[in-house]
Amino acid sequence: MRTLLVVLFEAVQSLDVTGPVEVFAGAEACRPGTYRVVTASLDGAPVRTSSGLTLVPDHALADAPAPHTLIVPGGQGTRSPDPRLVDWLRRHGPRADRLVSICTGAILLARAGLLDGRRVTTHWAYCDTLARDYPEIAVDPDPVYVRDGRVATSAGVTAGIDLALALIEEDLGRDTALTVARHLVVFLRRPGNQAQFSAQLAAQTAQRAPLREVQQWITEHPADDLSVESLATRCRLSPRHFARAFRAETGLSPGRYVDRVRLEHARRLLEDTGAGVQEISRASGYGTPEAMRRAFLKALGAAPAEYRRRFRPALTTD
């Protein structure tokens, strides 16, 4: 059994805590005896999250069990942390087999000197600050999460779920991680780049490595030639054999999978950037705005411009 200790503090981001906890609890439900999740605050007192929720820890940090995995969430409380918390991390962080930060939890680990010489990531809005304040750390602003030896860091908020699923896959295998992901109705593994979507949870189940690599290639290169013939060549299979194997292992035809990847890529660009429809249509593999418009109307019932007006969220940070 692996003990996972989640550190709590005032103004922590609630989802940074509950997201990974739900993931690991789900894995424990699937495979009893694999994880023990405990929480602890400095004095064992309840903490109030940045959203106003109150979390009641299991222990004071001084009384918490030695963890296999130490998880440090982010939130507003990382901006001016209690020096006692930083000191505790400095002393106890090196003892954990695995050191994990969620979102701006990386700032706490940096303050404690635990990220020196490491490649890390954090919430996109704080990457420049982390890199400026801690030049001895290699900050990568693009990935959803980064693993560097025993240290794993994730991007903002929900990326903690992606990282937790990746750790479960590492510990217990793909099937358990997939079962937990399906139960929580989330993607099993998002691509590293935050600007990209995973096509469908059901389409993440290819067993053979060449097919999984093609799935990843499609996600990372939506504007390339993604015809059955081109993808089959990458797998070194005949087009007929490739199409049959792809459908058998993913539940989708190659064309349908490509359609979903391109649609999700275009949606993300519409939501997160100010790029024009023509530019987005090319970047997403549609070629022309009219082709993208037809795809949006068919799948979403809204043209790209209308989708952007209705669904582009305001930018937020922890």
FENPELIN-V982719 format. One record per backbone hydrogen bond with DSSP energy under -0.5 kcal/mol. CO is the residue of the C=O (numbers start at 1). NH is the residue of the N-H. If there is no record, write none. Layout:
# FENPELIN-V982719
co=CO nh=NH
co=CO nh=NH
This chain:
# FENPELIN-V982719
co=1 nh=3
co=2 nh=4
co=2 nh=36
co=3 nh=5
co=3 nh=68
co=3 nh=69
co=4 nh=6
co=4 nh=38
co=5 nh=7
co=5 nh=71
co=6 nh=40
co=7 nh=73
co=9 nh=12
co=11 nh=77
co=12 nh=14
co=12 nh=50
co=13 nh=16
co=13 nh=17
co=14 nh=17
co=14 nh=18
co=15 nh=19
co=17 nh=21
co=18 nh=22
co=19 nh=23
co=20 nh=24
co=21 nh=25
co=22 nh=26
co=23 nh=27
co=24 nh=28
co=25 nh=29
co=26 nh=30
co=27 nh=31
co=31 nh=34
co=34 nh=2
co=36 nh=4
co=36 nh=38
co=38 nh=6
co=39 nh=58
co=39 nh=59
co=40 nh=8
co=41 nh=61
co=42 nh=62
co=47 nh=49
co=47 nh=55
co=48 nh=11
co=49 nh=52
co=53 nh=49
co=53 nh=55
co=55 nh=47
co=55 nh=57
co=59 nh=41
co=60 nh=63
co=60 nh=64
co=61 nh=64
co=67 nh=97
co=68 nh=97
co=68 nh=98
co=69 nh=5
co=69 nh=71
co=70 nh=72
co=70 nh=100
co=71 nh=7
co=71 nh=73
co=72 nh=102
co=74 nh=13
co=75 nh=78
co=76 nh=79
co=78 nh=81
co=82 nh=85
co=82 nh=86
co=83 nh=87
co=84 nh=88
co=85 nh=89
co=86 nh=90
co=87 nh=91
co=88 nh=92
co=89 nh=93
co=92 nh=95
co=92 nh=96
co=93 nh=96
co=98 nh=70
co=98 nh=100
co=99 nh=152
co=100 nh=72
co=101 nh=154
co=102 nh=105
co=103 nh=106
co=104 nh=107
co=104 nh=108
co=105 nh=109
co=106 nh=110
co=107 nh=111
co=108 nh=112
co=109 nh=114
co=110 nh=113
co=115 nh=118
co=118 nh=120
co=118 nh=138
co=120 nh=140
co=123 nh=126
co=123 nh=127
co=124 nh=127
co=126 nh=130
co=127 nh=131
co=128 nh=132
co=129 nh=133
co=130 nh=134
co=134 nh=137
co=136 nh=117
co=137 nh=139
co=138 nh=120
co=138 nh=140
co=139 nh=141
co=142 nh=194
co=144 nh=155
co=146 nh=148
co=146 nh=153
co=148 nh=151
co=150 nh=99
co=151 nh=148
co=152 nh=101
co=153 nh=146
co=155 nh=103
co=156 nh=159
co=157 nh=160
co=158 nh=161
co=158 nh=162
co=159 nh=163
co=160 nh=164
co=161 nh=165
co=162 nh=166
co=163 nh=167
co=164 nh=168
co=165 nh=169
co=166 nh=170
co=167 nh=171
co=168 nh=172
co=168 nh=173
co=169 nh=173
co=173 nh=177
co=174 nh=178
co=175 nh=179
co=176 nh=180
co=177 nh=181
co=178 nh=182
co=179 nh=183
co=180 nh=184
co=181 nh=185
co=181 nh=186
co=182 nh=185
co=192 nh=144
co=193 nh=196
co=200 nh=203
co=201 nh=204
co=202 nh=205
co=208 nh=211
co=208 nh=212
co=209 nh=213
co=210 nh=214
co=211 nh=215
co=212 nh=216
co=213 nh=217
co=214 nh=218
co=215 nh=219
co=216 nh=220
co=217 nh=221
co=221 nh=224
co=224 nh=226
co=227 nh=231
co=228 nh=232
co=229 nh=233
co=230 nh=234
co=231 nh=235
co=232 nh=236
co=232 nh=237
co=233 nh=236
co=238 nh=242
co=239 nh=243
co=240 nh=244
co=241 nh=245
co=242 nh=246
co=243 nh=247
co=244 nh=248
co=245 nh=249
co=246 nh=250
co=247 nh=251
co=253 nh=257
co=254 nh=258
co=255 nh=259
co=256 nh=260
co=257 nh=261
co=258 nh=262
co=259 nh=263
co=260 nh=264
co=261 nh=265
co=262 nh=266
co=263 nh=267
co=264 nh=268
co=265 nh=269
co=266 nh=270
co=267 nh=271
co=268 nh=272
co=269 nh=273
co=276 nh=280
co=277 nh=281
co=278 nh=282
co=279 nh=283
co=280 nh=284
co=281 nh=286
co=281 nh=287
co=282 nh=285
co=286 nh=288
co=288 nh=292
co=289 nh=293
co=290 nh=294
co=291 nh=295
co=292 nh=296
co=293 nh=297
co=294 nh=298
co=295 nh=299
co=296 nh=300
co=296 nh=301
co=296 nh=302
co=297 nh=301
co=303 nh=307
co=304 nh=308
co=305 nh=309
co=306 nh=310
co=307 nh=311
co=308 nh=312
co=311 nh=313
